[in-house]
């Protein structure tokens, strides 16, 4: 990953940002991501053998892989009054004059539980499902209206709890299944050509 500075136009203001770029054809980035995936799997298996639980999926793995495959940047820092609750940004293109703020969540288990913060902001929300544990992961784009209106209790939605300053907990695999959301992409660490 290399860090670059970019001028961004975001919905909450213009900013100078430091962006982490995973170059798609950079063999070092590819090797690093593949090695991180394999190390995480090996450590998780050892933890299970020793009677513990599997390690949590490292943020640098799922956000790095997402940025690499989707060719977007990982937001490292930015100036101004920009809310920093998103993870990535499409620094190459704009929609309606703005660079897209991207929130990425991931899980390595089918019965996941993701916590959202009351003041989270994003333009697009993605979920990366690593639960097959076979070197592949699915990427889902969850429409904002589906996520905000998803019932987390019998009477409250995600948006209801966020408006109350609470931290709603959402099973993103369940949400995708309940709303017939199919993966946009399936990416495979096993087929990456390493330099």
Secondary structure, 3 states (H helix, E strand, C coil): CEEEEEEEEECCEEEEEEEEECCCCCHHHHHHHHHHHHHHHHHHHHHHHCCCCCCCCCHHHHHHHHHHHHCCEEEEEECCCCCCCCCEECCCCCECCECCEEEEEEECCCCCCEECCCCCCCCEEEEEECCCCCCEEEEEEECHHHHHCCECCCCCEHHHHHHCCCCCEECHHHHHHHCCCCCCEEEEHHHCCCC
